[in-house]
Amino acid sequence: MTVVLDRRGPRTWVDNAVRLIEADAQRSADTHLLRYPLPPQWSVQLYLKDESTHITGSLKHRLARSLFLYAICNGWVGENTTVIEASSGSTAVSEAYFAQLLGLDFVAVMPASTSPAKIALIEAQGGRCHFVKDPSLIYAESQRLATETGGHYMDQFTHAERATDWRGNNNIAESIFTQLQQEENPIPEWIVVGAGTGGTGATIGRYLRYRKFDTGLCVVDPENSVFFDAWRCDDCALTSTSERGSRIEGIGRPRVEPSFIGQVVDRMVKVPDAGSIAAMRHASEVLGRKVGGSTGTNLWGAFGLVAEMLEQRRSGSVVTLLCDGGERYSETYFDDDWVASEGIDLAGPTAVLDGFARTGHWAD
């Protein structure tokens, strides 16, 4: 005897949710690709993909859009689903925006030490903040809340690499190469990104191979993060022995997140926090606008690659990301008292950056 079990129902809410997200994307112009001012005689160009111009102010806007589409189309998020994420930073701000767009409740699970400025940004987008004393518990607490509410734990750290179509569909890699088409060196020697979830690096690394571009992917990693050490010894089970997490918000993790695909990475650079902050401040002066700490990490790596190309007498281009604006960090990275309280000395890295700007030599 044939038994039929049919769960098909109307998809009115799903259809409208996808439409709303796609309409939001249509209203948004692509982000700019900025030329970073280097001496023209160097014959090397450095570009910044300015992700701070997204409506929620950071690179994570792309990720949040992809995560919501992925969860909705998988049937995980519906009309009355409470969405929960483990994040105290830009991902939570962007996910709160999309939840509000769809009329959904959003809860960000974060350490109790999260700055009031970040809490205010999340709440301004309609999100609620749930605090835990031990930062290592944010994953388990997010899952517990999802179970308790019948909601969905978005889990950016697991789903970032699979939620984005790495073959194209207006992902960040496709956008970069489209914008470079009329440039002097349209196929860059290197693209430099940091690793938080690992999803951006996975998307770009896969796209480079899919399109057969002879471009290297360099991932920069801050202090107190395990990605560099795990990649060096090819051990994804490695965890950080540091008692504190990354100082550079948005990147660096104590464990290798599932979205980090080390096989598509060509080079990694461990960047000292003093270098990240000094490069962030240096670039803010050069550009005439404040950029965030992870942008400083990216630029520290990118400047080193530019200097390497100059030493080898090679022309070409390098691309990295301007992840978010520096206004969010006025009470930390741009505050001399905060820097001093963290025991960070910017004198050495600042001298390295000044020397690079004058000569193109990297004396790290």
C-alpha positions in Angstrom: 0.0 0.0 0.0 1.4 3.4 -1.0 1.7 6.0 1.7 1.9 9.6 0.8 3.1 12.3 3.2 2.6 15.8 1.7 4.0 18.9 3.5 3.7 21.3 0.6 2.1 24.6 1.6 1.9 28.1 0.4 5.2 30.0 -0.1 3.8 33.5 0.0 6.0 34.6 2.9 9.1 33.0 1.4 8.5 34.5 -2.0 8.0 38.0 -0.5 11.0 37.6 1.8 13.3 36.8 -1.2 11.8 39.7 -3.1 12.4 42.1 -0.3 16.1 41.1 0.0 16.6 41.2 -3.7 14.9 44.6 -3.9 17.2 45.9 -1.2 20.2 44.7 -3.3 18.8 46.4 -6.4 18.5 49.7 -4.5 22.1 49.5 -3.5 24.9 50.5 -5.8 28.1 48.4 -5.9 30.8 49.5 -3.5 33.7 51.6 -4.8 37.1 50.4 -5.8 39.5 53.1 -4.6 43.0 53.8 -5.7 45.3 54.1 -2.8 47.9 56.8 -3.5 51.3 55.3 -4.3 54.0 57.0 -6.2 53.4 56.5 -9.9 57.0 55.7 -10.6 56.6 52.5 -8.5 54.4 51.0 -11.3 52.4 49.2 -8.7 48.8 50.0 -8.0 47.0 49.3 -4.7 43.2 49.2 -4.6 40.8 49.3 -1.7 37.4 47.7 -2.1 35.4 50.1 0.0 32.8 47.9 1.8 32.1 50.6 4.4 29.6 52.2 1.9 27.0 49.4 2.4 23.9 50.7 4.2 25.0 48.9 7.4 28.5 50.2 7.1 30.7 47.1 6.6 31.7 44.1 4.6 29.4 42.0 6.7 26.3 43.4 4.8 27.1 41.0 2.0 27.4 38.1 4.4 24.2 38.9 6.2 22.3 39.1 2.9 23.7 35.7 1.8 23.0 34.1 5.2 19.3 35.2 5.2 18.7 34.0 1.6 20.4 30.7 2.4 18.4 30.2 5.6 15.1 31.2 4.0 15.6 29.0 0.9 16.6 26.1 3.1 13.4 26.4 5.0 15.1 27.3 8.3 13.7 30.8 8.6 10.0 31.5 8.2 7.4 34.2 8.9 7.6 33.9 12.7 11.2 32.7 13.2 13.4 34.4 15.8 16.8 34.8 14.3 19.8 34.4 16.6 23.5 35.1 15.9 26.7 34.8 17.9 28.2 38.3 17.2 29.0 41.5 19.0 30.1 43.3 15.9 29.3 44.2 12.3 27.7 40.9 11.4 25.1 41.5 14.2 24.4 45.0 12.9 23.9 43.8 9.3 21.7 40.8 10.3 19.6 43.0 12.6 19.0 45.2 9.5 17.8 42.3 7.4 15.7 40.8 10.2 13.9 44.2 10.6 13.4 44.4 6.8 11.6 41.0 7.0 9.7 41.8 10.2 11.6 39.2 12.2 12.9 39.3 15.8 16.7 39.3 16.0 18.9 38.5 19.0 22.6 39.0 19.1 24.5 36.9 21.6 27.6 38.7 22.8 30.1 39.1 25.6 29.0 41.3 28.5 32.1 43.4 27.8 30.9 44.6 24.4 31.2 48.3 23.9 28.1 50.5 24.3 28.7 51.9 20.8 28.3 48.4 19.2 25.2 47.7 21.3 23.7 50.9 20.1 24.3 50.1 16.5 22.6 46.7 16.8 19.7 48.2 18.7 19.3 51.0 16.1 18.6 48.3 13.5 15.9 46.8 15.7 18.0 44.0 17.2 18.1 42.8 20.9 21.3 42.0 22.7 21.8 39.0 25.0 24.9 39.0 27.1 27.1 36.2 28.5 30.0 36.6 30.9 32.3 34.1 29.3 32.9 34.9 25.6 33.6 31.3 24.8 29.9 30.4 25.6 28.4 32.6 22.8 28.0 29.6 20.5 26.3 27.3 23.0 24.2 30.1 24.3 23.0 31.0 20.8 22.0 27.4 20.1 20.3 27.2 23.5 18.2 30.3 22.8 17.3 29.0 19.3 16.0 25.8 20.9 14.2 27.6 23.6 12.4 30.0 21.3 11.9 27.7 18.4 14.1 30.1 16.4 17.1 29.7 14.1 20.8 30.1 15.1 22.2 31.6 11.9 25.8 30.5 12.8 27.9 32.7 10.5 31.0 30.8 11.4 29.7 27.6 9.8 27.6 28.8 7.0 29.6 31.8 5.6 31.6 29.8 3.0 28.5 28.0 1.7 25.9 30.7 1.7 27.6 32.8 -1.0 27.7 31.7 -4.6 31.5 31.7 -5.1 31.1 31.2 -8.9 29.7 34.7 -9.4 26.2 36.1 -8.9 27.6 39.5 -7.9 29.8 38.2 -5.1 32.7 40.4 -3.9 35.3 38.6 -6.1 33.3 39.1 -9.3 32.8 42.7 -8.4 36.5 43.3 -7.9 37.5 41.9 -11.3 34.7 43.7 -13.1 35.8 47.0 -11.7 39.4 46.3 -12.6 38.7 45.6 -16.3 39.9 49.1 -17.5 42.8 49.4 -15.2 46.5 49.2 -16.2 46.9 45.8 -14.5 43.4 44.3 -14.4 44.5 40.9 -13.1 46.0 41.6 -9.7 49.1 39.8 -8.4 47.5 39.5 -5.0 44.2 39.9 -3.1 44.6 40.4 0.6 41.8 39.7 3.1 41.5 39.0 6.8 39.9 35.9 8.4 36.9 36.2 10.8 34.5 33.5 9.6 36.8 32.7 6.7 34.0 33.1 4.3 35.3 36.0 2.3 38.6 34.2 1.7 36.8 31.0 0.7 34.7 32.9 -1.8 37.6 34.8 -3.4 40.0 31.8 -3.4 37.4 29.5 -5.1 36.5 32.2 -7.6 40.2 32.7 -8.6 40.4 29.0 -9.4 37.1 28.8 -11.1 37.9 31.7 -13.4 41.5 30.6 -13.9 43.0 33.9 -12.7 46.7 33.9 -11.9 46.1 35.8 -8.7 47.4 34.9 -5.2 45.2 35.0 -2.2 46.9 36.3 0.9 45.1 36.0 4.3 46.3 38.2 7.1 45.7 37.1 10.7 46.0 39.3 13.9 47.5 38.4 17.3 45.7 36.0 19.5 44.2 34.2 16.5 44.8 30.6 15.5 44.2 30.7 11.7 47.9 31.4 10.9 49.3 28.7 13.1 46.7 26.1 12.1 47.4 26.8 8.4 51.2 26.6 8.9 51.0 23.2 10.5 47.9 22.0 8.5 45.9 21.2 11.7 42.3 22.5 11.7 41.8 21.2 15.2 44.4 23.6 16.6 43.0 26.1 19.1 44.6 29.3 20.5 46.4 29.1 23.8 45.9 32.8 24.4 43.7 33.8 27.4 42.3 36.7 25.4 40.7 37.0 22.0 41.7 39.1 19.0 41.9 42.8 19.7 41.1 43.5 16.0 37.3 43.4 15.8 35.9 41.4 12.9 38.9 39.1 12.3 40.9 36.6 14.3 39.4 33.6 16.1 40.6 31.2 18.9 39.5 28.2 16.8 39.5 27.4 13.1 36.0 28.1 12.0 34.3 25.7 9.6 34.1 28.4 6.9 37.9 28.8 6.7 39.1 26.8 3.7 42.9 26.8 4.0 43.4 24.9 0.7 42.5 28.0 -1.3 44.9 30.3 0.6 48.3 30.9 -1.1 50.0 32.9 1.6 49.3 33.9 5.2 50.8 36.8 7.2 50.7 37.2 11.0 50.2 40.8 11.7 51.0 42.4 15.1 48.2 44.4 16.7 50.5 47.4 16.8 51.0 47.1 13.0 47.2 46.9 12.4 46.5 50.0 14.5 49.4 52.0 13.1 48.4 51.1 9.5 44.8 52.0 10.2 45.9 55.4 11.5 48.4 55.9 8.7 45.8 55.1 6.0 43.2 57.4 7.7 45.6 60.3 7.4 46.5 59.5 3.7 42.8 58.9 2.7 41.4 61.8 4.7 38.8 59.5 6.3 38.9 57.1 9.2 39.1 53.4 8.5 38.7 50.5 11.0 41.2 48.1 12.6 40.8 45.2 10.2 41.5 47.5 7.3 44.8 48.3 9.0 45.6 44.6 9.2 44.8 44.2 5.5 47.0 47.2 4.6 49.9 45.9 6.7 49.9 42.8 4.6 49.2 44.6 1.3 52.1 47.1 1.9 54.5 44.2 2.5 53.4 42.6 -0.9 53.8 45.9 -2.7 57.3 46.3 -1.3 58.1 42.7 -2.3 57.0 43.5 -5.9 59.2 46.7 -5.9 62.2 44.7 -4.7 61.7 42.2 -7.4 61.2 45.0 -10.0 57.8 43.8 -10.9 54.9 46.0 -11.9 51.3 45.0 -11.2 48.4 45.5 -8.8 47.3 44.5 -5.3 43.7 44.6 -4.0 42.5 44.6 -0.4 39.4 45.5 1.5 38.3 48.6 3.4 36.1 46.6 5.7 34.4 49.4 7.7 34.8 53.0 8.8 36.8 54.1 11.8 34.1 56.0 13.5 33.1 52.9 15.4 36.5 52.8 17.0 37.0 56.3 18.3 37.0 55.0 21.9 39.6 52.2 21.2 42.0 52.2 18.2 42.0 56.0 17.8 42.2 56.7 21.5 45.9 57.0 22.7 44.9 56.2 26.3 43.2 53.0 25.2 46.2 52.0 23.2 48.5 52.7 26.1 46.3 50.8 28.5 46.6 47.7 26.2 50.4 47.9 26.4 50.7 48.6 22.6 53.6 50.7 21.3 53.0 52.2 17.9 56.4 53.8 17.5 58.1 50.9 15.7 55.3 50.1 13.2 54.7 53.8 12.5 58.4 54.1 11.5 58.0 51.1 9.2 55.0 52.7 7.5 56.7 56.1 7.2 59.7 54.4 5.6 57.6 52.4 3.2 55.7 55.6 2.1 59.0 57.3 1.3 61.0 54.5 -0.2 58.8 51.5 -1.0 61.1 49.5 1.3 59.5 47.3 4.0 61.6 47.1 7.1 59.4 45.1 9.4 
